[in-house]
Amino acid sequence: MHLAIAGSVATDHLQTFAGKFSDSLVPDQLDKLAVSFLVEDLDVRRGGCAANISFGLGSLGLQPTLVAAVGRDFDLGYRAWLQEAGVDCDRVLVHPSLHTALCTITTDEAHAQIVTFYPGAMSQAREIDVAALHAENPIDLLLIGPDDPDGMLRHTRTARELGIPFAADPSQQLAWADGELIRALIDGAAYLFSNDYEAALIAKKTGWSDADIAERVGVRVVTHGKDGCVVHEADGTVHQVRAIDGVTAVDPTGVGDSFRAGFMAGVAAGLPLERAAQVGCTIAASVVETIGTQEYVLDRAGFLDRVGATYGDQAREEIGAALSISHEAAVKSG
């Protein structure tokens, strides 16, 4: 299955605040908000939703195509890093003067986050022609993640016009997007990804009920953090998948992206949706236990042992038979 992943590529500046943001917020004074948080550290890492998802797919043995706009600094190590992980970067659009997007993420001790995002070269994603890519190498599933809004709309319209199955993953763009834009991005999606808060935001801004959304998308996948995820099939079947047991959370950044990678890898391997969600939860556990979005290393035996310990021997056997991840490939990617 040819998976194409459209969305952001960014450099992440990760910071930790030794306290709770909520302690500095006065509910009836939020219109006059002026706060400053002294952070303890700074980690500079590779990131961006599309790059994170693509890296995860590569770590699970697939070769996704990255569809993104980046700056000239992308060729100072990031391209080689992703290619080493198995990601096809030949379709990446490189802007000659703008910088690759920059994401600054500050996390407090309760794992609440404040995020600022500079788009940089990402604003050129609207110039990428998915139709040309599809003509060269037919796309079986196109994930459209957070990106330049006009680029997201163009990719979505192209997918509909050409009949390319697509997964809608607007996530971070939901905060500012209006109902009209959100409706345009998710209508007709084969898959709709969101966390529980984003699912509520989609319903509020679109004015669509759960039944309305179910009529317009194929499969809805809603993640619930430490409580796992819920998969809603088009026929009304619901799968509740709990998170991996025994996880020691270090940094939540990129966990949702890795879940999407695991889920799509399961779908590409022909696994049932419940099993695909279990793959997603398992790789997400590795990410939340590390600092950074692409710093984890997957060991085949350890990965499958984790699957078996939480979901049972049958899940371990089926997922192990479907995924081609090897220890050597994982170490190389990491």
LINDAMO-V117628 format. One record per helix or strand of 2 or more residues. SS is the DSSP state (h for helix, s for strand). FROM is the first residue (numbers start at 1). TO is the last residue. Records with the same first field share a line. If there is no record, write none. Layout:
SS->FROM-TO, FROM-TO
This chain:
s->3-6, 10-16, 42-47, 65-67, 69-71, 93-95, 101-107, 113-118, 141-145, 166-169, 191-195, 219-223, 229-232, 238-241
h->21-24, 27-32, 49-59, 72-75, 78-84, 120-127, 130-136, 149-162, 171-175, 179-186, 196-206, 210-216, 225-227, 255-268, 273-288, 300-311, 313-322, 327-333
